[in-house]
Amino acid sequence: MTPTVFIDSDVVISSLLSKTGAAYSLIHKSGANRFISNISLEELKRVSKELNIKEQDLKELIERRFLKIEIKSSLKKIREKYNNFVEDSNDAHIVAGAYKSKAKFLITYNQKDFNTDKIKEDLNIITMRPAQFLQYLRSLE
């Protein structure tokens, strides 16, 4: 069974900046079903522009490697519903996206920004760094 994962924006950006890291391997080589949300995509566009990453490179990566879910709730409602899962309410949309995509894993480099125990307990989603998830995938082989 192919695991479903929601990928935080920091992991996507990392995969665009380096072709040797765990983020790149996760996105380009793993067999996981990788999700981002419409809100994450807007964040990715903004950060990519700030880091001088070509818009076309981001667009191609998203089209080839990700499934996208649409979150229709306002950011205010998302923050109200998911705020107790994050340290910074600006990250609430990541948890909302993971939950809406029915992901079993939330992949991020910023685990400290998430209440990982509460996410696991209440939403049944395990939060991992890219390298941890790749190790998990290898253990399934």
C-alpha positions in Angstrom: 0.0 0.0 0.0 1.3 3.4 -1.0 1.4 5.8 2.0 -0.3 9.2 1.7 1.8 12.2 2.9 1.2 15.9 3.2 4.3 17.8 2.4 5.1 21.1 4.2 6.3 24.0 2.1 9.8 23.9 3.6 10.3 20.4 2.3 9.2 21.4 -1.2 11.5 24.4 -1.2 14.4 22.3 0.0 13.9 19.9 -2.8 14.1 22.8 -5.3 17.3 24.1 -3.7 19.3 20.8 -3.5 19.2 17.6 -5.5 21.2 15.6 -2.9 19.0 15.9 0.3 16.2 13.8 1.8 13.6 16.3 0.5 14.6 15.7 -3.1 14.6 12.0 -2.6 11.3 12.0 -1.0 9.7 14.1 -3.7 11.5 12.6 -6.8 12.2 9.0 -5.9 9.7 7.7 -3.2 6.5 6.0 -4.0 4.4 8.0 -1.6 1.2 9.8 -2.7 2.4 13.4 -2.0 -0.2 16.2 -1.3 -0.1 19.9 -1.0 -3.0 22.3 -0.7 -4.0 25.4 -2.7 -3.0 27.5 0.4 0.4 25.8 0.5 0.8 26.5 -3.3 0.3 30.2 -2.7 2.9 30.1 0.1 5.3 28.2 -2.2 4.9 30.8 -5.0 5.7 33.6 -2.6 8.7 31.9 -1.0 10.1 30.8 -4.4 10.0 34.4 -5.6 11.8 35.6 -2.5 14.5 32.9 -3.0 14.8 33.5 -6.8 13.6 30.0 -7.6 12.2 30.0 -11.2 8.4 29.9 -11.2 8.5 27.4 -14.0 10.6 25.0 -11.9 8.1 25.1 -9.1 5.2 24.7 -11.5 6.7 21.7 -13.1 7.5 20.1 -9.8 4.0 20.5 -8.5 2.4 19.2 -11.7 4.7 16.1 -11.9 5.1 15.1 -8.3 2.0 16.3 -6.3 -1.7 15.8 -5.9 -3.4 19.0 -4.8 -6.3 19.4 -2.5 -8.5 22.4 -2.3 -9.2 23.9 1.1 -12.2 26.2 0.7 -12.4 27.5 4.3 -11.1 30.9 5.1 -7.7 31.2 6.8 -9.6 32.6 9.9 -11.7 29.4 10.1 -8.7 27.2 9.5 -6.8 28.9 12.3 -9.8 28.6 14.7 -10.1 24.9 14.0 -6.5 23.8 13.9 -4.7 26.4 16.1 -4.3 23.9 19.0 -2.1 21.7 16.7 0.5 24.4 15.9 2.8 26.8 17.7 2.2 29.5 15.1 -1.3 29.9 13.7 0.2 30.6 10.3 1.0 26.9 10.1 -2.6 25.8 10.8 -3.3 25.4 7.1 -0.6 22.7 6.9 -2.5 20.5 9.5 -5.8 21.3 7.8 -4.3 20.1 4.5 -2.9 16.9 6.0 -6.2 16.1 7.6 -8.3 16.9 4.4 -6.0 14.8 2.2 -6.4 11.9 4.6 -2.6 11.7 5.0 -1.1 9.3 7.4 2.1 11.4 7.5 2.9 15.1 7.7 6.4 15.7 6.4 8.2 18.8 7.6 11.6 20.0 8.7 9.9 22.2 11.3 8.5 19.6 13.8 9.0 22.1 16.6 6.2 24.2 15.0 3.7 21.4 15.4 2.1 19.8 18.4 3.1 16.3 17.0 1.6 14.3 19.9 -1.8 16.1 19.6 -1.8 15.7 15.8 -1.1 12.0 16.2 -3.6 11.5 19.0 -6.5 13.6 17.6 -6.0 13.3 13.9 -4.1 10.0 13.6 -1.3 11.7 11.5 2.3 11.1 12.2 4.7 14.0 11.8 8.2 13.2 10.5 11.2 14.8 8.9 11.9 13.7 5.3 14.8 11.5 6.2 12.8 9.8 8.9 10.0 9.1 6.4 12.5 7.7 3.9 13.9 5.4 6.5 10.3 4.3 7.3 9.7 3.5 3.6 12.9 1.5 3.5 11.7 -0.6 6.5 8.7 -1.6 4.4 10.8 -3.1 1.6 
